[in-house]
Amino acid sequence: MNLTQRIKEKALALGFDLIGIAPATRAPHVAAFEQWLKRGYHAQMQWLARTPERRTNPQAVVPGAQSVVVAGLSYFVLNPPAELWHDPSRGRIARYAWGLDYHDVMLPRLRTLGDFIEQESGGVRSRRAYVDTGPVLERGFAAQAGLGFIGKNTLLISPRLGSYLFLGEILVDIELDYDEPAAAGGATCQIGPPGQSKRRGTCGNCTRCLDICPTHAFPAPYILDSNRCISYLTIEHKGAIPPEMRPLLGNWIYGCDDCQEVCPWVRRYSTPTRQGFLRFEPDQVAPRLADLLALDEAAFRARFKGTPIKRTKRRGLLRNVAVALGNWGNPAALPALKTALTDPEPLIREHAAWAIAQISG
């Protein structure tokens, strides 16, 4: 095997599900990204607009970069029992947070793969690994590396595994063999051993992801307005959730999977992940809302230590919980909400008051 083949074999041995390599040239959709920023669709995520040259040009991140090694890890987990998942007294948490923080799982594997590349090549002088925390337009490079195609919901869709994918990249300053990139509007994906069957991937005329979105966060196919996205509002947004948006959040308290759950590629081809760090536990996947609203700072830290949910901090999660209780509309939620009116955090008090008004009319 040549170096590129050895790298891919090592990546699969480390537990990655997908691996591909793209040239470290400027991102192919720079113009669309710049237009997205101009329209303000990045909301309060100002870091996306900083140093655009670094975000769109890998060589500005790693001088002399020639290749982007892109790895994918499936995180698909089957739906919980319907009586649990559709219980409005419980909160919904996006699948990727059903366990340990994926950064802590992906980065060590990427660094091990980087060490392997350096050892095997004998020529790597500079490299950098990222898992959605660095200035890399990762979905674009994943499509360039042949891992899948960009769907109308702006997510990378693998014709083999669907869209429940973690992505990570290693930028290296050596030339490798590049994979065939996804064609415009679709991708051809290897689904078996080299030389065997391939599957063509495309959204075609399907608009299920756009139609299902409760907040109408897609002004057009392939464009997401983060200002209206439930995942953004419940995780990245730090202040008060706009009142007109609150009833649309349902009982999502951390992220949202609606646009993925209805995708035909997900429904037909996704299989449960073999990764042990994600698992179904009722109180982790669909926790009781009233129990969460009673968490103080110490209890919050203890319960969500090592998980992605710590990202919202207590104030953010309990803000979301209050909204979900208001959307439930059941008077049984009033005692917990009235207690929250005395919380030391103003953001929680504000949303608890809103929820009480929703329930009391």
C-alpha positions as CSV (number, residue, x, y, z in Angstrom):
1,M,0.0,0.0,0.0
2,N,1.1,3.5,-0.7
3,L,1.1,6.2,2.0
4,T,-2.5,7.4,1.3
5,Q,-3.8,3.8,1.6
6,R,-1.9,3.2,4.8
7,I,-3.4,6.4,6.3
8,K,-6.9,5.3,5.4
9,E,-6.3,1.8,6.9
10,K,-5.0,3.4,10.1
11,A,-8.0,5.7,10.3
12,L,-10.5,2.9,10.1
13,A,-8.4,0.9,12.6
14,L,-8.7,3.9,15.0
15,G,-12.5,3.6,14.8
16,F,-13.4,6.2,12.2
17,D,-16.2,5.3,9.8
18,L,-15.3,7.5,6.9
19,I,-11.9,8.8,5.6
20,G,-11.0,10.9,2.6
21,I,-8.4,13.4,1.4
22,A,-8.9,16.7,-0.3
23,P,-6.3,19.2,-1.6
24,A,-5.6,22.1,0.8
25,T,-6.8,24.8,-1.7
26,R,-9.3,27.5,-1.0
27,A,-12.7,26.3,0.1
28,P,-14.9,25.7,-3.0
29,H,-17.9,27.7,-1.7
30,V,-16.1,30.8,-0.4
31,A,-18.5,33.2,-2.2
32,A,-21.6,31.5,-0.7
33,F,-20.0,31.6,2.7
34,E,-19.2,35.3,2.4
35,Q,-22.8,36.1,1.2
36,W,-24.2,34.1,4.2
37,L,-22.2,36.3,6.5
38,K,-23.3,39.5,4.8
39,R,-26.9,38.5,5.3
40,G,-26.3,38.0,9.1
41,Y,-27.3,34.4,9.0
42,H,-24.5,33.6,11.4
43,A,-26.4,35.5,14.2
44,Q,-24.2,36.2,17.2
45,M,-21.5,33.7,16.2
46,Q,-19.1,36.5,15.5
47,W,-16.1,34.2,15.4
48,L,-17.3,32.9,12.0
49,A,-16.8,36.4,10.5
50,R,-13.3,37.0,12.1
51,T,-10.2,36.3,10.0
52,P,-12.1,35.0,6.9
53,E,-8.9,34.3,5.1
54,R,-7.9,31.7,7.7
55,R,-11.4,30.1,7.6
56,T,-11.4,29.8,3.8
57,N,-7.8,29.0,3.1
58,P,-6.1,26.1,4.8
59,Q,-2.6,27.4,3.8
60,A,-3.3,30.5,6.0
61,V,-3.7,28.1,9.0
62,V,-0.9,25.7,8.2
63,P,1.8,27.3,6.0
64,G,2.6,25.1,3.1
65,A,-0.5,22.9,3.7
66,Q,-1.1,20.6,0.7
67,S,-3.6,18.1,2.0
68,V,-6.7,18.0,4.2
69,V,-7.3,14.5,5.7
70,V,-11.0,14.4,6.7
71,A,-12.4,11.7,9.0
72,G,-16.1,11.0,9.8
73,L,-17.6,9.2,12.8
74,S,-21.2,8.1,12.9
75,Y,-23.3,9.0,15.9
76,F,-26.7,7.7,14.9
77,V,-28.6,6.1,17.7
78,L,-32.1,4.7,17.4
79,N,-35.1,6.7,18.7
80,P,-36.1,6.1,22.3
81,P,-39.5,4.5,23.0
82,A,-42.2,6.8,21.7
83,E,-43.9,7.2,25.1
84,L,-40.7,8.7,26.4
85,W,-39.6,10.7,23.3
86,H,-43.0,12.3,22.8
87,D,-43.7,13.0,26.5
88,P,-44.0,16.8,26.8
89,S,-43.0,16.8,30.4
90,R,-39.6,15.6,29.3
91,G,-37.0,17.6,27.4
92,R,-35.4,16.5,24.1
93,I,-31.7,16.5,23.6
94,A,-30.0,16.1,20.2
95,R,-28.4,12.7,19.5
96,Y,-24.8,14.0,19.4
97,A,-25.1,14.9,23.1
98,W,-26.3,11.5,24.3
99,G,-23.0,10.8,26.0
100,L,-19.5,12.1,26.4
101,D,-18.3,15.2,24.6
102,Y,-17.3,14.1,21.1
103,H,-14.3,16.5,21.0
104,D,-12.8,14.3,23.8
105,V,-13.3,11.2,21.6
106,M,-12.4,12.6,18.2
107,L,-9.3,14.7,18.9
108,P,-7.1,12.0,20.5
109,R,-7.8,9.7,17.5
110,L,-7.0,12.5,15.1
111,R,-3.7,13.2,16.9
112,T,-2.8,9.6,16.8
113,L,-3.5,9.5,13.1
114,G,-1.4,12.7,12.7
115,D,1.5,11.0,14.5
116,F,1.1,8.0,12.2
117,I,1.2,10.3,9.1
118,E,4.3,12.0,10.4
119,Q,6.0,8.7,11.2
120,E,5.1,7.0,7.9
121,S,5.9,10.0,5.6
122,G,9.0,11.1,7.3
123,G,8.4,14.5,5.8
124,V,5.6,16.3,7.7
125,R,7.0,19.5,9.1
126,S,3.7,21.1,10.0
127,R,0.2,19.8,10.8
128,R,-2.9,20.8,12.7
129,A,-6.0,18.8,13.8
130,Y,-9.5,20.2,14.3
131,V,-12.9,19.0,15.4
132,D,-15.3,21.9,14.5
133,T,-13.3,24.3,16.8
134,G,-10.8,25.7,14.2
135,P,-11.0,27.9,11.2
136,V,-11.9,25.2,8.7
137,L,-15.1,24.9,6.6
138,E,-15.3,21.3,7.4
139,R,-18.4,20.2,5.5
140,G,-17.0,21.7,2.3
141,F,-13.7,19.9,2.6
142,A,-15.6,16.7,3.6
143,A,-17.5,16.9,0.3
144,Q,-14.2,17.6,-1.5
145,A,-12.8,14.5,0.1
146,G,-15.6,12.4,-1.2
147,L,-17.3,11.6,2.2
148,G,-20.7,12.7,0.9
149,F,-22.7,15.7,-0.4
150,I,-24.1,18.8,1.1
151,G,-27.8,18.4,1.7
152,K,-30.6,21.0,1.5
153,N,-30.4,21.2,5.3
154,T,-26.7,22.3,4.9
155,L,-25.4,19.1,6.5
156,L,-23.1,16.6,5.0
157,I,-24.9,13.5,4.0
158,S,-23.1,10.3,3.4
159,P,-24.9,8.0,0.9
160,R,-23.6,5.2,3.1
161,L,-24.3,6.4,6.6
162,G,-26.7,9.4,6.5
163,S,-26.0,12.7,8.2
164,Y,-25.4,11.9,11.8
165,L,-21.7,12.4,11.5
166,F,-18.9,14.0,13.5
167,L,-16.2,15.5,11.3
168,G,-12.6,16.1,12.0
169,E,-9.6,17.3,9.9
170,I,-5.9,17.1,9.8
171,L,-4.1,19.7,7.7
172,V,-0.7,18.5,6.6
173,D,2.1,20.0,4.4
174,I,2.6,16.9,2.3
175,E,0.9,15.9,-1.0
176,L,-1.3,12.8,-0.8
177,D,-3.6,11.1,-3.3
178,Y,-6.9,13.0,-3.4
179,D,-10.3,11.5,-3.5
180,E,-13.0,12.3,-6.1
181,P,-15.0,15.2,-4.7
182,A,-18.8,15.3,-4.6
183,A,-20.3,16.6,-7.8
184,A,-22.6,19.6,-7.7
185,G,-25.9,18.5,-6.2
186,G,-24.7,15.0,-5.2
187,A,-21.9,12.5,-4.5
188,T,-20.8,9.1,-5.5
189,C,-19.8,7.1,-2.5
190,Q,-18.0,3.8,-2.1
191,I,-20.2,1.5,0.0
192,G,-18.1,-1.6,-0.2
193,P,-14.5,-2.7,-0.8
194,P,-12.6,-0.8,-3.5
195,G,-13.7,-1.7,-7.0
196,Q,-17.2,-2.8,-5.8
197,S,-20.5,-1.1,-5.5
198,K,-21.0,2.6,-5.4
199,R,-24.1,4.7,-4.6
200,R,-25.1,8.0,-6.0
201,G,-26.2,10.6,-3.4
202,T,-28.4,13.6,-4.0
203,C,-31.4,15.4,-2.4
204,G,-33.2,15.3,-5.7
205,N,-36.7,17.0,-5.4
206,C,-37.0,16.1,-1.7
207,T,-37.7,19.0,0.7
208,R,-38.7,17.1,3.8
209,C,-36.0,18.7,5.9
210,L,-37.1,22.2,4.9
211,D,-40.8,21.5,5.4
212,I,-40.4,19.9,8.9
213,C,-38.4,22.8,10.4
214,P,-40.7,24.3,13.2
215,T,-39.0,27.7,13.0
216,H,-38.7,27.9,9.2
217,A,-34.9,28.4,9.5
218,F,-34.2,27.6,5.9
219,P,-35.0,30.7,3.7
220,A,-34.0,28.6,0.7
221,P,-32.5,25.1,0.0
222,Y,-28.8,24.9,1.2
223,I,-29.1,28.1,3.3
224,L,-29.6,28.1,7.1
225,D,-30.6,31.2,9.0
226,S,-29.0,30.6,12.4
227,N,-31.2,33.3,14.0
228,R,-34.2,30.9,13.6
229,C,-32.4,27.6,14.2
230,I,-33.4,25.7,17.3
231,S,-29.9,24.3,17.7
232,Y,-28.5,27.8,17.6
233,L,-31.1,29.2,19.9
234,T,-30.7,26.5,22.6
235,I,-26.9,26.3,22.5
236,E,-25.0,29.1,20.9
237,H,-27.4,32.0,21.7
238,K,-26.5,33.4,25.1
239,G,-29.3,35.9,25.8
240,A,-33.0,35.7,26.0
241,I,-34.8,33.7,23.4
242,P,-37.0,36.0,21.3
243,P,-40.6,35.6,22.6
244,E,-42.0,34.9,19.2
245,M,-39.6,32.0,18.8
246,R,-40.3,30.3,22.2
247,P,-43.5,28.5,21.3
248,L,-41.8,27.0,18.2
249,L,-39.1,25.2,20.3
250,G,-41.5,22.6,21.6
251,N,-39.6,20.6,24.2
252,W,-36.1,20.7,22.6
253,I,-33.8,21.9,25.3
254,Y,-30.4,21.2,23.7
255,G,-30.1,21.2,19.9
256,C,-32.6,19.7,17.4
257,D,-32.6,16.7,15.0
258,D,-35.9,17.4,13.2
259,C,-34.3,18.1,9.8
260,Q,-32.2,14.9,10.1
261,E,-34.9,12.6,11.4
262,V,-37.1,13.0,8.3
263,C,-34.2,12.6,5.8
264,P,-34.7,9.6,3.5
265,W,-30.9,8.9,3.6
266,V,-31.0,8.8,7.3
267,R,-34.1,6.6,7.5
268,R,-32.9,4.1,4.9
269,Y,-29.2,3.8,5.5
270,S,-28.3,5.0,9.0
271,T,-27.3,2.1,11.3
272,P,-26.7,2.4,15.1
273,T,-23.2,3.6,15.9
274,R,-20.6,1.2,17.2
275,Q,-19.2,4.0,19.4
276,G,-19.5,3.1,23.1
277,F,-19.5,6.8,24.3
278,L,-23.1,7.3,23.0
279,R,-25.9,5.3,24.6
280,F,-29.6,5.5,25.4
281,E,-30.3,6.5,29.0
282,P,-33.8,7.9,29.7
283,D,-32.6,10.7,32.1
284,Q,-29.8,11.7,29.7
285,V,-31.8,11.5,26.4
286,A,-35.2,12.8,27.6
287,P,-34.8,14.1,31.2
288,R,-37.8,15.3,33.2
289,L,-38.0,19.1,32.8
290,A,-39.1,19.8,36.4
291,D,-36.0,17.9,37.7
292,L,-33.7,19.9,35.6
293,L,-35.2,23.2,36.7
294,A,-34.3,22.3,40.3
295,L,-30.6,21.9,39.6
296,D,-28.3,24.4,41.3
297,E,-24.8,25.2,39.9
298,A,-23.1,22.3,41.7
299,A,-25.7,19.8,40.6
300,F,-25.6,21.0,37.0
301,R,-21.8,20.6,36.9
302,A,-22.0,17.1,38.4
303,R,-24.8,15.9,36.2
304,F,-23.3,17.1,32.9
305,K,-19.6,16.8,33.5
306,G,-17.8,15.5,30.4
307,T,-20.8,16.0,28.1
308,P,-21.5,18.6,25.4
309,I,-24.4,20.0,27.5
310,K,-22.0,21.8,29.8
311,R,-21.5,24.2,26.8
312,T,-24.8,26.0,27.5
313,K,-23.9,26.5,31.2
314,R,-26.6,26.3,33.8
315,R,-28.3,29.6,32.8
316,G,-28.7,28.5,29.2
317,L,-30.0,25.1,29.9
318,L,-32.5,26.2,32.5
319,R,-33.6,29.0,30.2
320,N,-34.5,26.3,27.6
321,V,-36.1,24.1,30.2
322,A,-38.4,27.0,31.3
323,V,-39.5,27.5,27.7
324,A,-40.2,23.8,27.3
325,L,-42.3,23.8,30.4
326,G,-44.3,26.8,29.1
327,N,-44.8,24.9,25.9
328,W,-46.0,21.9,27.8
329,G,-48.7,24.1,29.2
330,N,-49.6,21.8,32.1
331,P,-50.3,23.4,35.6
332,A,-48.2,20.6,37.1
333,A,-45.2,22.6,36.0
334,L,-46.2,25.7,38.0
335,P,-44.6,24.8,41.3
336,A,-41.1,24.3,39.7
337,L,-41.5,27.5,37.6
338,K,-42.6,29.6,40.6
339,T,-39.6,28.4,42.5
340,A,-37.4,29.5,39.5
341,L,-38.8,33.0,39.9
342,T,-36.4,33.4,42.8
343,D,-33.4,32.0,41.0
344,P,-30.3,34.2,41.2
345,E,-29.9,34.2,37.4
346,P,-32.1,36.9,35.8
347,L,-32.2,34.9,32.5
348,I,-33.9,32.0,34.2
349,R,-36.3,34.2,36.1
350,E,-37.4,35.9,32.9
351,H,-38.1,32.7,31.0
352,A,-39.8,31.1,34.0
353,A,-42.2,34.1,34.2
354,W,-42.9,33.7,30.5
355,A,-43.7,30.0,31.0
356,I,-46.0,30.8,33.9
357,A,-47.9,33.3,31.8
358,Q,-48.2,30.7,29.0
359,I,-49.7,28.2,31.4
360,S,-51.9,30.6,33.3
361,G,-53.2,32.4,30.2
